[in-house]
Amino acid sequence: MPAAPSDLTRVLGRCRQRVAAEVDRCLPRGEPQQWLYDPMADYPHRAGKAVRATLCLASCDAFGGAQDDALTVAAAIELAHCAFLVHDDIQDGSLTRRGGPTLHRREGVPLALNAGNALALVSVDALRAGCGRFGHRLSGRILEEFRAAAWRTLEGQALELGWRRDGVVDLSAHDYLAMVLGKTCWYTTIAPLRVGALIGSRGNADLAAMSRFGLFLGAAFQITDDVLNVTGGEAVYGKEIRGDLREGKRTLMLIHLLAVAEPHDRHALVDLLRRPAERTDEQTAWMLGLFLRYGSIRFAQDFARGVADAAAAAFPEAFRGAPHPDHADVIRDLVNYMIERTH
């Protein structure tokens, strides 16, 4: 992965450290430590990018708030993310996460599921604690943002899982973006940005413009992540390479391939995708070869760049009227950083 600009690297590092300390403070301790509290702390203690927390804190800062005001809420967002990851890894049968074995491989599915449920509860506790410094009206709005983002995420995940289970192949880029809006954008970019703006402005920010920017940013993030799954190394991606091919995920690359492949290739691909078993290494290598032959990876990279350009164009309107727009520079810089990970 190309290194982020030094200023961005430092900002992300500082944010990651601050939020990691707050997340650790929010994690409960007790018994049974071995079977609940230690598994709960596993993913939160693994180094992540902290993109969601950074977006929340920087948005709060830009709209006139102190980052301390949003710190516990940002930690709640990261805790919810970890809960989603635990469950997502089980649903996908993933083998690695953030450079180590997935929690269900390390602890078994039952204990991992229980830890994921506990993380979801702790995220709500952290959110309520973080909202305690605000008035009833603002607290209610923040809680509603959190609830709505969680529902959108579950809806998007249901689309992806349903397409795979039922062998759905007649999909378009529009279908993919609708799924990504739910699965990724709301809790990864839109909600963190909106919540930070609400806290910083004490409820006066233009959230519609923020949502538009967050949609483009989140879509660029997810498409780039999909590309990294087939082109990056595990040190870059943090999960097993070609996992999306093995699982038959309907990525933008796969949707493009289904649309442009010659009939004999498309027929064989559809047959493979509709089998209940996961794809083998030989089969995923064949699929990757089709991606390369038909230009599906390049298509996704170009699409991601177009979406990132749309995010850059939407950025000024999202932060129009913010008292300290220069404090949102890290958010603007993240647009290119997310895309450049694939080059």
VENMODA-V990189 format. One record per residue. N is the residue number from 1. RES is the residue in one letter. SS is DSSP state (~ for helix, > for strand, _ for the rest). PSI is psi as a letter, one per 30 degrees, with the letter a starting at -180 (none if undefined). OMEGA is omega in whole degrees, -180 to 180 (* if undefined). Layout:
{{N	RES	SS	PSI	OMEGA} {N	RES	SS	PSI	OMEGA}}
This chain:
{{1	M	_	k	175} {2	P	_	k	-179} {3	A	_	k	174} {4	A	_	l	174} {5	P	_	k	-172} {6	S	~	e	180} {7	D	~	e	179} {8	L	~	e	178} {9	T	~	e	-180} {10	R	~	e	-179} {11	V	~	e	179} {12	L	~	e	179} {13	G	~	e	179} {14	R	~	e	-180} {15	C	~	e	-180} {16	R	~	e	-180} {17	Q	~	e	-179} {18	R	~	e	-177} {19	V	~	e	178} {20	A	~	e	178} {21	A	~	e	180} {22	E	~	e	176} {23	V	~	e	180} {24	D	~	e	178} {25	R	~	e	-178} {26	C	~	f	-178} {27	L	_	k	179} {28	P	_	l	175} {29	R	_	l	177} {30	G	_	a	178} {31	E	_	k	5} {32	P	_	j	-177} {33	Q	~	e	-175} {34	Q	~	e	-171} {35	W	~	f	178} {36	L	~	d	-170} {37	Y	~	e	174} {38	D	~	e	176} {39	P	~	e	177} {40	M	~	e	-174} {41	A	~	f	-173} {42	D	~	d	-178} {43	Y	~	e	178} {44	P	~	f	-179} {45	H	~	f	174} {46	R	_	k	-176} {47	A	_	k	174} {48	G	_	a	-178} {49	K	_	f	-177} {50	A	_	h	179} {51	V	~	e	-177} {52	R	~	e	179} {53	A	~	e	179} {54	T	~	e	179} {55	L	~	e	-180} {56	C	~	e	-177} {57	L	~	e	-179} {58	A	~	e	178} {59	S	~	e	176} {60	C	~	e	-180} {61	D	~	e	-178} {62	A	~	e	-177} {63	F	_	g	169} {64	G	_	g	-180} {65	G	_	l	172} {66	A	_	k	-178} {67	Q	~	f	178} {68	D	~	e	179} {69	D	~	e	-175} {70	A	~	f	-170} {71	L	~	e	-178} {72	T	~	e	176} {73	V	~	e	177} {74	A	~	e	177} {75	A	~	e	178} {76	A	~	e	178} {77	I	~	e	179} {78	E	~	e	178} {79	L	~	e	176} {80	A	~	e	177} {81	H	~	e	179} {82	C	~	e	178} {83	A	~	e	178} {84	F	~	e	-178} {85	L	~	e	179} {86	V	~	e	-178} {87	H	~	e	180} {88	D	~	e	179} {89	D	~	e	178} {90	I	~	e	-180} {91	Q	~	e	-177} {92	D	~	f	-175} {93	G	_	h	-177} {94	S	_	l	-176} {95	L	_	e	-178} {96	T	>	l	178} {97	R	>	k	179} {98	R	_	h	173} {99	G	_	g	179} {100	G	>	l	178} {101	P	>	k	176} {102	T	_	l	-174} {103	L	~	e	-178} {104	H	~	f	174} {105	R	~	e	-177} {106	R	~	e	-173} {107	E	~	f	-173} {108	G	_	l	-175} {109	V	~	e	-177} {110	P	~	e	-179} {111	L	~	e	179} {112	A	~	e	177} {113	L	~	e	180} {114	N	~	e	178} {115	A	~	e	177} {116	G	~	e	177} {117	N	~	e	180} {118	A	~	e	178} {119	L	~	e	177} {120	A	~	e	179} {121	L	~	e	179} {122	V	~	e	178} {123	S	~	e	177} {124	V	~	e	177} {125	D	~	e	179} {126	A	~	e	179} {127	L	~	e	179} {128	R	~	e	178} {129	A	~	e	-180} {130	G	~	e	180} {131	C	~	f	-175} {132	G	_	f	-179} {133	R	_	f	-178} {134	F	_	l	176} {135	G	_	l	-175} {136	H	~	e	-176} {137	R	~	e	-179} {138	L	~	e	178} {139	S	~	e	179} {140	G	~	e	179} {141	R	~	e	179} {142	I	~	e	178} {143	L	~	e	179} {144	E	~	e	176} {145	E	~	e	-179} {146	F	~	e	-179} {147	R	~	e	-178} {148	A	~	e	179} {149	A	~	e	179} {150	A	~	e	179} {151	W	~	e	179} {152	R	~	e	180} {153	T	~	e	180} {154	L	~	e	178} {155	E	~	e	179} {156	G	~	e	178} {157	Q	~	e	179} {158	A	~	e	177} {159	L	~	e	-177} {160	E	~	e	-179} {161	L	~	e	180} {162	G	~	e	177} {163	W	~	e	-179} {164	R	~	e	-177} {165	R	~	e	-174} {166	D	_	g	176} {167	G	_	h	-179} {168	V	_	k	-179} {169	V	_	f	-179} {170	D	_	i	-175} {171	L	_	l	180} {172	S	_	l	175} {173	A	~	e	177} {174	H	~	e	178} {175	D	~	e	179} {176	Y	~	e	-178} {177	L	~	e	177} {178	A	~	e	177} {179	M	~	e	-178} {180	V	~	e	177} {181	L	~	e	179} {182	G	~	e	-171} {183	K	~	e	-171} {184	T	~	e	-166} {185	C	~	e	-172} {186	W	~	e	-176} {187	Y	~	f	-179} {188	T	~	e	-175} {189	T	~	e	-173} {190	I	~	e	-177} {191	A	~	e	177} {192	P	~	e	178} {193	L	~	e	-178} {194	R	~	e	180} {195	V	~	e	177} {196	G	~	e	179} {197	A	~	e	177} {198	L	~	e	-179} {199	I	~	e	-177} {200	G	~	e	-177} {201	S	~	f	-174} {202	R	_	h	172} {203	G	_	g	-174} {204	N	_	f	-177} {205	A	_	l	176} {206	D	_	j	-175} {207	L	~	f	179} {208	A	~	e	179} {209	A	~	e	178} {210	M	~	e	180} {211	S	~	e	180} {212	R	~	e	178} {213	F	~	e	-179} {214	G	~	e	177} {215	L	~	e	-179} {216	F	~	e	-179} {217	L	~	e	-180} {218	G	~	e	178} {219	A	~	e	177} {220	A	~	e	179} {221	F	~	e	-175} {222	Q	~	e	179} {223	I	~	e	178} {224	T	~	e	178} {225	D	~	e	178} {226	D	~	e	179} {227	V	~	e	179} {228	L	~	e	-179} {229	N	~	f	-179} {230	V	~	f	-176} {231	T	~	f	-174} {232	G	_	l	172} {233	G	_	l	-178} {234	E	~	f	178} {235	A	~	f	178} {236	V	~	e	-172} {237	Y	~	e	179} {238	G	_	f	176} {239	K	_	l	-179} {240	E	_	k	-180} {241	I	_	k	-179} {242	R	_	g	177} {243	G	~	e	179} {244	D	~	e	178} {245	L	~	e	179} {246	R	~	e	-178} {247	E	~	f	-178} {248	G	_	h	-179} {249	K	_	k	-179} {250	R	_	i	177} {251	T	_	l	177} {252	L	~	e	178} {253	M	~	e	-179} {254	L	~	e	179} {255	I	~	e	176} {256	H	~	e	-179} {257	L	~	e	179} {258	L	~	f	-178} {259	A	~	f	-172} {260	V	~	f	-175} {261	A	_	k	173} {262	E	_	l	-174} {263	P	~	e	-177} {264	H	~	e	177} {265	D	~	e	-180} {266	R	~	e	180} {267	H	~	e	180} {268	A	~	e	180} {269	L	~	e	179} {270	V	~	e	178} {271	D	~	e	180} {272	L	~	e	-178} {273	L	~	f	-177} {274	R	_	f	175} {275	R	_	k	-178} {276	P	_	f	-177} {277	A	_	l	176} {278	E	_	l	180} {279	R	_	k	179} {280	T	_	l	177} {281	D	~	e	179} {282	E	~	e	-180} {283	Q	~	e	178} {284	T	~	e	176} {285	A	~	e	177} {286	W	~	e	179} {287	M	~	e	178} {288	L	~	e	177} {289	G	~	e	177} {290	L	~	e	177} {291	F	~	e	-178} {292	L	~	e	-176} {293	R	~	e	-176} {294	Y	_	g	176} {295	G	_	g	-176} {296	S	~	e	178} {297	I	~	e	178} {298	R	~	e	177} {299	F	~	e	-179} {300	A	~	e	178} {301	Q	~	e	179} {302	D	~	e	178} {303	F	~	e	179} {304	A	~	e	178} {305	R	~	e	177} {306	G	~	e	178} {307	V	~	e	178} {308	A	~	e	176} {309	D	~	e	177} {310	A	~	e	176} {311	A	~	e	179} {312	A	~	e	179} {313	A	~	e	-179} {314	A	~	f	-176} {315	F	~	e	-177} {316	P	~	e	-180} {317	E	~	e	-180} {318	A	~	e	-176} {319	F	_	g	175} {320	R	_	k	180} {321	G	_	f	176} {322	A	_	k	-178} {323	P	_	e	-177} {324	H	_	i	-176} {325	P	~	f	179} {326	D	~	f	178} {327	H	~	f	176} {328	A	~	g	-179} {329	D	~	e	-180} {330	V	~	e	178} {331	I	~	e	177} {332	R	~	e	-179} {333	D	~	f	180} {334	L	~	f	-178} {335	V	~	e	-180} {336	N	~	e	-179} {337	Y	~	e	-180} {338	M	~	e	-178} {339	I	~	e	-175} {340	E	~	f	178} {341	R	_	f	-176} {342	T	_	g	-174} {343	H	_	none	*}}
